[in-house]
Amino acid sequence: MRIIKQKTNSFFSSVFLVFIFGPFLVSCGHDKALESEVKGLETDLNLYRFDLEFGKSGVADFDRLSGKYPFFFPTQTPDSIWKVKLQDTVEKQISGEIKRVFGDFKTTTNELSHLNAHFNQLFNQFGAPFDNALYSPGVYTLSTLSSGLDIQNRVVVADTMWLIALDHYLGPEHEYYKSFPAYIKQDLDAKYLISDVSAALIAPFVSPNTNGYFLDKMVFEGKKTFLQTLVWPHATEAQHMKYTEVQYQWAVANEAQVWRYFMEREYLYSTDAALEYRFLFPAPFSKFQLALDRESSPRIAQFIGFQMAKAYYEKHDNNLLKLLEVSSIDLLKEASYKPKK
């Protein structure tokens, strides 16, 4: 134990001395041919600003709103509850804050259109999900009060509808979030909106393994993160991981040491659910059960799984279907994953 602790302390204590600064874009000079193809698939999205409509409406507008957006007014919810919400001044304030942060929403709409084109280009190559027909969603912007979406479901992709709760993207220092823990507030930033939509888009295509191994869960999260980078290559790996630059640099600098830590303790085939809590769940840092834990990046096992998925994809000629179908055990065997020391 003394030797292992010495190795572990070495990588923790040196973390802030070894930084590799740079842009770290997933595709630093995006392939011009790919971008040209993607541009050709772009279409104007149907955008519905339900958040603004709801925010400026009153009780007298209830019938018009419920007729236009019946899916937001389920029959099990009494009309009286919605009418109370329509009189709530907080909703008006939320609408004003959304407008202040996002303006006319044109920039975000253009990015969403480009994201959708990337999604179509990536998945239609093998007839999924829409049998080579271009996927053209309707985009509905909401607020929490008018939608009931919670912070864990700020983006929902349902059939051909994208639901985005914009009041979850007002910036980490916004007064609405002042009671939230710092690691939660960090994510509530408009710069993560497109990454969140890409995560919701790819989620149905990644199936979890059923063995219950820590490796399964690590690879499952890693595959999802890697697919996000393919669907939206215009964000950095740090953005897709929702890491600060310092957190990302820590993960890069200590990748090999963390991998060794997992291997030495035989964590990969462990079914101990506590490992998810320590290394995969949202948290301010990962939990190595050492004094210097607070220096570590959170969800470090997701970062490792991400690098494993990327290594497998590159070794197998960028074959997305193989990556989606491979089990975590076979991925580990065939990826030739070797963290940089």
FITI-959346 format. One record per residue (C-alpha): x, y, z; residue in three letters. Coordinates in steps of 0.1 Angstrom, whole numbers, plus 5000, padded with zeros to 4 digits. Example, Ala and Ser with C-alpha at 12.3 -4.5 7.8 and 13.67 -1.06 7.14 Angstrom:
REM residues 2
512349555078ALA;513749895071SER;
REM end
This chain:
REM residues 341
500050005000MET;502850245007ARG;504250204972ILE;500850254956ILE;500250564977LYS;503650704967GLN;502750664930LYS;499350814935THR;500651104955ASN;503151174928SER;500551214901PHE;498251414923PHE;500851654936SER;502251724902SER;498951794885VAL;499152174883PHE;502752164872LEU;502051974839VAL;499652164817PHE;499452124779ILE;497852444767PHE;496252464733GLY;492852464716PRO;492152094719PHE;489452094693LEU;488151744683VAL;488851844647SER;491152144647CYS;490852224610GLY;487552054603HIS;487651844572ASP;486652084544LYS;484951804524ALA;482951694554LEU;481852054562GLU;480852104526SER;478751784527GLU;477251894560VAL;476452244548LYS;474552084519GLY;472251904544LEU;471352214563GLU;467752314564THR;465852584582ASP;464452444615LEU;460952514626ASN;461452714658LEU;458752774683TYR;459453014711ARG;457052874736PHE;458953034765ASP;458353384751LEU;454753314741GLU;453953174776PHE;455753454793GLY;453753734776LYS;450353554778SER;447653574803GLY;444653374814VAL;442653494784ALA;445253334761ASP;444852984777PHE;442652834750ASP;444852964722ARG;448052834738LEU;446652494746SER;445152464711GLY;448552554695LYS;450652344719TYR;448452054731PRO;451351834740PHE;452452084767PHE;449052074783PHE;448351714793PRO;444851634802THR;445851494837GLN;446851854847THR;443852064855PRO;443452384835ASP;443352584867SER;446952504874ILE;448052644840TRP;445952954845LYS;447653014878VAL;451052984861LYS;449953224834LEU;449453484861GLN;452853414878ASP;455153714875THR;458153484879VAL;457453344844GLU;457553704830LYS;460953754847GLN;462353424834ILE;461253524798SER;463053854802GLY;466253684814GLU;466253434786ILE;465853714761LYS;468653904777ARG;471053614774VAL;470053474740PHE;468953784722GLY;467053704690ASP;468253344693PHE;469453364657LYS;473053244665THR;471852954685THR;469252864658THR;472052854632ASN;474152624654GLU;471152394660LEU;470552374622SER;474252294616HIS;474152034644LEU;471151864628ASN;472951854595ALA;475951684612HIS;473551434628PHE;471951354595ASN;475351314578GLN;476651084605LEU;473750844610PHE;472050834576ASN;475150664561GLN;473850334573PHE;470050404571GLY;469550514606ALA;467550654622PRO;465150764594PHE;465950534564ASP;468050804547ASN;465251064549ALA;466551384563LEU;465551434599TYR;463851774603SER;462851844639PRO;460752114654GLY;462652304681VAL;460552424711TYR;462152654736THR;460652644771LEU;461252754806SER;461152534837THR;458052694850LEU;456052654818SER;457452304809SER;458052124842GLY;461452004829LEU;464051954857ASP;467652034857ILE;468651684847GLN;466451694816ASN;467052044803ARG;467051904768VAL;464551634756VAL;464551484721VAL;461151314715ALA;460451184680ASP;460851494658THR;460751744686MET;463551904704TRP;462552054738LEU;465052304753ILE;464552464787ALA;466552784782LEU;466352904818ASP;468952634825HIS;471552824804TYR;471653174819LEU;475253154832GLY;476753004863PRO;476753334882GLU;473053404876HIS;471053484907GLU;468453214899TYR;471152954906TYR;472753114937LYS;471552824960SER;473052554937PHE;476352384944PRO;479252524924ALA;479752204903TYR;476052224893ILE;476152594885LYS;479252544863GLN;477052344837ASP;474252604835LEU;475952804807ASP;474752874772ALA;478052744758LYS;476952394768TYR;473552414750LEU;474552254717ILE;476551984735SER;473451904755ASP;471351874724VAL;473951654708SER;474051434739ALA;470251394738ALA;470351314700LEU;472851024703ILE;471650874736ALA;469150624719PRO;472050484698PHE;474250374727VAL;473050064745SER;474449974780PRO;476049644787ASN;474249424811THR;477149264831ASN;477149534857GLY;480849584856TYR;482449914863PHE;484049874828LEU;480649854812ASP;479450174828LYS;482750354820MET;482550254783VAL;478850334781PHE;479450694792GLU;482650714771GLY;480850604739LYS;478150864744LYS;480751144749THR;482751034719PHE;479551024697LEU;478851384708GLN;482151484694THR;481251334660LEU;477851494659VAL;479151834670TRP;482951854662PRO;482952234667HIS;483152204705ALA;486252114724THR;486551784743GLU;486451994775ALA;483152134765GLN;481651794757HIS;482951674791MET;481651994807LYS;485152044822TYR;486752374829THR;490152404811GLU;491852324844VAL;489852014849GLN;490451904813TYR;494251954816GLN;494251754849TRP;492551464831ALA;494951474802VAL;498051504824ALA;496951224847ASN;495250984823GLU;497850714825ALA;498150734863GLN;494450704868VAL;494250404844TRP;497050244864ARG;495150314896TYR;492050134882PHE;494049844870MET;496049794902GLU;492849784923ARG;491049554898GLU;488249794894TYR;487349714857LEU;485449394864TYR;484149504898SER;480349524904THR;480749754933ASP;478150034927ALA;480150274948ALA;482650304920LEU;479950494899GLU;479450734928TYR;483250794931ARG;484150824894PHE;481150864872LEU;478451064889PHE;478351444887PRO;480451584916ALA;482951854922PRO;485851604920PHE;486551224917SER;487051024949LYS;490250834951PHE;489950834989GLN;493151034992LEU;493851365008ALA;494451534975LEU;491151424959ASP;489951784956ARG;492551854930GLU;491151584907SER;488651624878SER;485151494883PRO;483751194864ARG;487251084855ILE;486050734845ALA;483850894818GLN;486951064805PHE;488850734804ILE;485950564787GLY;485850844761PHE;489550794753GLN;488950414750MET;486050464726ALA;488050714705LYS;491050464703ALA;488750184692TYR;487050394665TYR;490350514651GLU;491850164651LYS;488850024633HIS;488850264603ASP;486350504619ASN;483650244616ASN;480850394637LEU;478550084635LEU;481349864649LYS;481750104678LEU;478050114686LEU;477849734686GLU;481049624703VAL;480749514739SER;482849684766SER;484949374771ILE;485749334734ASP;486349714731LEU;488949684759LEU;490649394741LYS;490549544706GLU;491049914712ALA;494849894719SER;494150174744TYR;497450304758LYS;497250624778PRO;500050864772LYS;502550874801LYS;
REM end
